[in-house]
Amino acid sequence: MKELKEIYRVAMEDNRIDPSLYARYRVKQGLRNENGTGVKVGLTKICDVVGYQMIHGHKHDIDGQLIYRGYSVSDLVARQPEDTICGYEETAFLLIFGRLPSAQEREIFRTGLHEQINTDFINAEYETSNLLNALQIEILKLYGNDPDPDFDSLEERMSKGISILGSIPLFVFSNYHHHCFAKYPLPDKGLAENILALARRSTEYTMQEARVMDTLLMLHADHGGGNNSTFANVVITSTGTDIYSCISAAIGSLKGPRHGGAAEKMSGQCEMILEQCRNGWDDEKLECIAYKLLAKEAYDRSGLIYGIGHASNTKSDPRAVLIKEECRKLAAEQGKMDEFILFDHFEQAAKKAMKRVKGIDCCANVDFYSGFAYRMLSIEPCLYTALFAISRTAGWIAHHLENRQSNRKLIRPANIYVGERKEINESDNHSI
């Protein structure tokens, strides 16, 4: 293998594609237009991400909006009752079925998540060190345990999706704790409270902690059909394959540090900031930290400020706005307002640094305050992306079903060949 690696290393230069060719052939790298907007590749009734308006062909940034089935996510969060934690169940039902549930329907859905689980094949510990990869394996094992996994009716695909959604949290925490969980610890509670109980192996939590977790699940449930993991799910769905394969592929996409893995990076960045500000801070010091991050002189030296900037939202990310407010309440409850104020000021410093260094206006994205929220909830960083996957499964199911119902064409875009045409000659004949 060493020899093959060396051969490939030498060949890499010949295999490189000149970046200028993308412009020459009008190829949209990353399926994005030159002005940063996404290339239109599909239609959906499920979710809309609004960060700008096009007026007379020009892009104008506006305050971000996240729309689930026509409803603003801000309104969905605001309508949650004070004495009950059920926002995620309501949101998941809305995304999958297309309308808000009645109280009875919401309870049927919540009960279904508890009853339709399949934990027969849980392996509490894998050789893989990555929780997301273990989760992929468990979901694919569900295919093997399904007596008719390829049955193509929409109702059956929906039912299988609900089983996946209900089983995933138990897969995650079985692997995390190296202990098999075959049922939820709080059968009369929703997913948010059960996740806290599973993460802590304790039923001790406050209502505000549960509300923060519930809000996080609601905000991560979907982000349009064009986000990378959902699009991967839709591309694979268009082949007609089973829902287990599609959800597993979406998790593989989410694992990447440019997608769902960013929240875990944000956690490390938080710790770095807290350490550097342990003996005091001011806005000037925070700006200095931001500049060092952009200059690849701090943290992971990537040149990124994790939690700052978003592909669709420029003025504001509504998810960040909403979770920030819940974090404010939890920080007050836990006596951590000093930390909250620190990160509030760092958010402003980071945006200022981005403007001066890169010349762009940007906002905090959902990862900025979700990382802080998980920290206050005593959730380990290795669980962040897995919790993202739990939440986003509702959106993946919805887009899978929509594609099977309405978008029956195989997704098959074109590539332009830019390599040379060659003739075989004697010098190419290496056979003995």
N, C-alpha and C positions, 0 to 999 in steps of 0.2 A: 504493500500500500504506500510506503514511503516513496517509492519510485513513481507511482501514479500521481501522487501529490506534487512531486517536482515537475512532472510532465505538464500537469494542469497549470502550475504556477507560471511556467514559461509561456503557455498558450493563452494566458489571460489577456495579454495586450492585444493579440489578434482578435479576441472575442469581444473586446470593448466596443460599445456603440457610441459614436461621436454625439455628444449632447446637442450640437447644432442641427443635427438631422431631424430632430423632433419638430423644430420650427419650420424647416424646409418642407417637410411633408405634411405639415399642419396636424400633427399627432398631439393629442391632449394628454400630456403626462399626468398620471394620477387621476385621469378622467376629470381634469379641472381646466376651465377656461383661463385665459391670460389674466382676467380681472379677478381671479380667485373663486368665481362661482363654479358650481358643479355642472358637469355635462349631464343633460337630461337623458336618463336611460330607462325610465319606467314611470308608471302611474300608480298611485296608491290612495286609499281612503283612510289609512290608519293613522299616520302621523305627519306633521309638517313642522319643519324647523325654519323659522323666519328671522333673518338677521339683517336684511337689506331690502330695498325696493329698487326696481329698475324703472327709471323715469327718462323717457326719450333716449333710451339706449345707454344711459349712465347709471352706475351703481351708487345708491345712497344708503349709507348705514343707518339703521334704526335700532331702538331697544329690542333685544332678542325676545322671541316668543317661541314656546314649545306647545304644540297643539296635538292633543290626543283625541282622535275621532271628532274633531270640531270644537272641543273644549280646551280652553287654556289650562295648562298644568298649574298655573298660579291659582285659578279658581278651584281646581280639584283639590289642591292642598288646603286652601282656605275653608272649604266646606266640610272638612273632617270634624266629627263630633269631639267634644272635650274629654268625654269619659270612655271612649272606645277607640281601639287601635285597629283600623280596618282599611286604611287607605290603599295598601298594595292590592288586597283582594278586589276592591272596587276598580282599581286601575287596570289590573290584569283582565278582569271580566270585560271591561270597556274595550280594551284593545282587541281581545279575541272575538267577542260577540258583536261588537259594533255599537253598543248602547250601554248606558248606565244600568246597573242591576237594581231591582227592588231589594228591600231588606231581606226578603225570603230567598231571592236568587243569590244574593251575596253570601248568605249562610250555606246554601247548597254548594256553591263554588268553594267556599272555605273548607267545608266538610269533605268535598271531593279531593282536595289537595292532600288531606290526611288519609283518606281511604283508598285512593288509587295508586298508592306508592308500591314500588317493587324493589325490595331490598334483599332479595334472595341471594344475589351474587356479589354482595359487597365484599371487597377485599380491603380491610382496614389499613393496609400498608403495602405500597408498591415500591419497587426498586427505583422508579422515577422520583426525582426530588421535587418535581413540579406538580402542584395540586391540580392545575388545569389539565395537564396530560392524564393524570389519574381519573379526572372527571370524564374526559373523553372516552377512556377505556370502559368505565362503568356504563355510560350511555350506550355504547356499542354492544355491551353485553346484554342490555335490555332487548336489543334486536333478536339476539339468540334465544331469549326467554319468551318471546312473543310467538304464539302459535300461528299467526298470520301477519307478519310484520310489513308485508308489501301490499296489503289490502288498500285500495286507492280511493275509497269513499271519503268525502270530506269529514263526515261525522266521525268515522273511525280514526282519521288522522288527528282530529281535534282531541278525541279521547286519549290517544297515545301521547299527545302533547301535554295534556293535563297530568298524565302519569309521570312524564319526564319532569315537569315543573315541580310536582309534589315530592319526587324522589331526590332531586338534585341536592337540596340542603342536607339531607341525611347522608348522601355520598360524601359531600364536602367535609362534614364534621366527623364522620367515621374515619376518614383518612387523616384529618388534622389531629384528632385525639388518639389515633391508633386503637379505636374501640368501635365496634359495630353498633350503630343506632338503627333499630328496626322500626321505630315509631317516634313521633314527636312527644316531647316531655310535657307539653301543655295542650292537650287535645281540644280544650274549649277556647283557645286563643288563636290569633292570626299568625302569619309567617314572621312578622317583625319580632314579636315577643318570643316566639320559639327560637329564632336565630340567636337572640341574646341569651336565652337559656342554654342553647347548645354550645355557643361560643364560650360561655363562662362555666358551664356545667353547674349552674346555679339558677334558681328562679328569682334571685334578688336583683331587682332593677327598678328604677323610678319610671313614672309615666312619661316624663320628658325624655329619658333615654330611649324608651320604646317609640316615642313620637319621632325622634331624630332618625332612628333606624327605619321606621315606616316611611318617612319622607325620602330618605336616601333610596329605598326600594322603588318608590313611586317615580322619582326623578330619573332613575337609570333604566326604567322599564322599556323605553324605546327612544330612538332619536332619528326617525326617518328611515326610509328604505335605502338611502345612499351611504349610511355609515358602513365601515368596512365589514364588520362581522355580519350585519344584516344583509348586505349585498352578497357576501359569500354564501350565506344561507339561501338567498333567492336564486343565485346562479346555479347552485347545486339542485335546488328544488325544481328548476326548469327542466332538468333531465328526467323528472318523474320518479326519482329514487325515494326511499323511505325517509320519514321524518327523523329517525335516529341519526342517520348519516348527516343530514342537514344541520341538526343542532350540534353534533360533534364537530363538524367543520367550522361552524360559527364560533365555537369555543376556541378552536385553534387560532382563529383570527384575533379574537379578543385578547388572547394571551400576549400578543405583541406589545412591546413598550411604547409604540407609537399609537396604540389604541387603548385597550382596557388596562394594560400594565402601567400606564402613566401614574395612576393613583398610588401605587406602591413606591414609585420613584419620588412622589411628592412627600411621602412619609419620611424618607431619608433626608430630603431637603429641609423639612420641618425641624428635624433633630439637629441638623447643622446650624440652622438659624438660631435655634434656642441656645445651643452651646456657645455660639459667638456673641450672643447677647446676654449671657448669664450674669455678667458684671455691670450691666446697664446698656442702654441703647438710646439713640435718637434717630430722627429721620435721615440725617446725613450718613450715619453708620449703615442704616438699612439700604440706602441707595448705593453705598460702596459695595455691600454684599451682592446686590443685584448686578452691578457692573462686573464684578469678579465672576459671577455665574456666566454672564454673556461672553466674557473674555476667556472662558475655559480655564479659569484659575481657581475654581472652587467646586466643592461637592464632587460630582462624577466627571467634571471637565468636559461635558458634552456641548457646552455653549447654550444650553437651554435653561429657562426658568420654568420648572414644572408647575402646572396650574395656571399659567398665564398664556393667553392667546387661544383662539379657536378658529377652525376653518370657516364656519358659517357666521358666528357672532363676533361683532367688533365692539359695539357700544356696551353690550351687557349680555351675559348668559343667564337666562331666567333661573336655571337650576342652581347656579352659584348664588344668586340673590336670595332664593328661597332657603337653601340649606345654611347660608350665612346667618339668617335670622334665627333659625332653630339652634344653631351653634351658640349664638349670643345668649339665648335663654338657658342652654345647658351649661355654658361657661359660668353664668351667674349662679346657677344652682350648685355647681361644683367648686365655686370659689376660684375660678380660673380666668377671670376677666382680664387680668394682666396679660396672659398669653393671647387671649382673643384680640385685645387692643394691639399687641405686637404684630400679629398677622394681618390685621386690618391695615396698619400702617405700612407693612411690607408689601401688601397688595398695591398700594398707591405708589410706593417707591419702584416696584418692578415695572408698572405700567409707564412710569416716567422714564426709566432706563431704556425700555423697549422703544419709546418714541425717540429718544436722543441717539441711541446706537443704531437702530434699524430703520428709523423714520416711519414707523407704523403705529397707528392707534390700535389698542387691543384692550381686552377685558380679562378678568379672572374667569376661568372655566370651572366646571363642576368639580374637577379634581382638587382644586385649591382648598376648598372648604370641606369636601368630603374626607380628604386625608386628615384634616384637623378634627372632624367629627368622629371618625373611627378611632383616632388617638384618645379622645375624651371617653369613648365607649370601651376603652381597653381592648380593642380588637387588634390582633397582631397583623403587621403589614402583609404577611404571606397570605392572608385571607382576603385582602381588599379586592383583587381581581376576581376571585371566586364568588364573592358577594355580588359583584357587578354581574357575573354570569347568571347567578340565581335570578336576579331582578330582570335582566335583559331577555331571559328565556320567554317571558310573556310576549314581548315584541317579536321575537323570532318565530314563535308559534303563529302569531297573527299574520305575519308576512308570508310564512310558508303556506298557510291556508288560502290567503288572498291570491298568491301566485298560482296555486293549483286550480283555483276556481276561475280566474279571469285572464291570466297571462300565460297561455299554454305553449307559446313558442319557446324553443330552445334558445337560450342566450348564447350567441355565437358571434362576438365582434371580430373585426378583421385586424391583422397586423400587416405592416408593409415590410417586405424583405429588403434589407439594405446591405446584404453581403455580396460578395463577388460571385460571378458565374465562372466555373472552372471546367477545363477539359482534363480528363484522365490521361496521363502520360507515363512513360517508363519510370520516371523518378518517383511516382506515387505508388509503384508496385513493390510492396514490401513483403509479399508472400514468399515462402520458402519453396 
